[in-house]
Amino acid sequence: MEQEGVIKFDLLFSKAAPVTMDSISDLETWRGILREQQLIGQDPDRYEGYSYGNVSKRIGSADAPRGHRKFIISGTQTGGLAQLDNSHYAIVTACDTDHNRIVAEGPIRPSSESLTHGILYDLDENIRFVFHVHSNLHHNSAFR
């Protein structure tokens, strides 16, 4: 069985100073809404207890070449935390799908879904945010 919530790409990570709080305020607002809806979180009965869901936003030039469209993303295994601060976000500086590689920096390693986010940013320069969520509706008896 494939393990959920674990980084499955080659990560070239450098410790660096955190992003500014201003740069994540919009992400934290949306993340709070998504956590409230239980679309981001952590549940011991789901995904072997790993946290789930993450948020990101493009930074820098929208017309940067593919593979170099920088973005801020929530750190690995932070879904279970009620609120994040700037120490819980990383910056992905490069995304190399041909070699299954992410280059990132910050105070925390980026989400295990960073490659997916990078692919989406590379698909369209107009994409500004990516929210990766997990719905549990099918497990709720009210929806059966």
N, C-alpha and C positions, 0 to 999 in steps of 0.2 A: 504494500500500500504506500502511495506517495505521501510524504509528510507535508502538511499544510503549514504555511507561515514561516518557511525556512528559505533563505536565500539560495537560489538555484542557478546563479550566474557567476561568472568570474568578476569579482569586485576589487577594483583598485581604489582603496580608500585612504584618504589622508585626514588626520585630525586637524581641525581648523576652528577658528572662532565661530560662534553661532551667528546666524542671520539676525537682523534687527527685529525687534518686536513689531514695529510698524509693517515690516514686509510679510508678516504672517497673520495680521489681524483679520483679514478677510477669510483666510483659510480656517482660522480658529472659529470664526462665526459659523461657517458652513459645517465644520466638523462637529460643533456642538449640536446643531440641528440634526445631523445624521446620527450622532450618538443617542440623542433623545429618542429617535425613532428605532433605536437598536440595530441600525444598519452598519455601525462601527461599534466594536466593543470586544468583550471577552466573556466566554461562558465555558465553565468546566465541562459541559456536556457537548460542546461543539468543537470540532477541529483539534481534538486531543488537548483542549485547554488553551491552545494558542489564541492570541488576539487576532482580530480580523478587521479589514477595512483600512483605507488610507486616503489621503488627499494630497494634491500637488497643484502647483501653478507655475506657468512659464515665467521666466525672468529674462531680462536681456532682450536682444533684438529678435523679433518674430521672423525675420528673414535670414537668420543664421543658417548655415548649411545643415542639412540633415545629419544627424549624429552628434551635433554640437548645439542643439537647442536646449539651453540650460533651464533647469526647473528646481524649485524648492519642493521637497517631499517629506512627509512625516516619516519618522524613524521606524526601524524595524521593531515590531512587538510593542507599539505604543497604543494600540487600539483600546486596551483595557484601562487606560488612564482617563480620568474624567476631563482633565484639561491639560493641554500641552503649553509649554513655553518655548522660547527660541532654542533651548538646549535639546529639544526633541525633534528638530528638523535638520535635514541635510540638504546640500546642493548637489544635484547631479550635473556634472559638467560635460559628460560625453556618454553616448549610448551607441554601442557597436553591436548591432544585431547579428552581423556575419560571424562574429567571434563570441557571441553570448557574453558580452562584457559591459560593465558599467564603471565609469570613473566618477567618484563622488568625494565630497569633503564636508567637514562639519564636526560637531561634537558627538554625533551619533551616526551609526551606519544607516543607510537609507532602507526604506521598505523593501520587502522581498518582491514586491510588484513593480519595482522601479523600471525594469525593462519594458513591461507593458505600458507604463506611462510614457516612457521615451518613444516607443513605437507610435503611440497616438499623437504625440507632439510632432513627430516627423511626418505623419500623414497629411497634416494640414496646418499651415502657419497661423491660421485663425483660431485654433484651439488654444484657449488661455488657461483652463482648469481641467483637471481630471479627478473624479471622485470614484473610488473603487469601494463598493459596498456589498454586503451580504444580507439578503433578506431571509427571514426565518418564517415567512407567512405560512408556508405549507406545513409547518410543524404546529401551528396554532389551531386548536380544535374549533375556534370560532369561524375559521375559514374553510372547514371541511364540509 
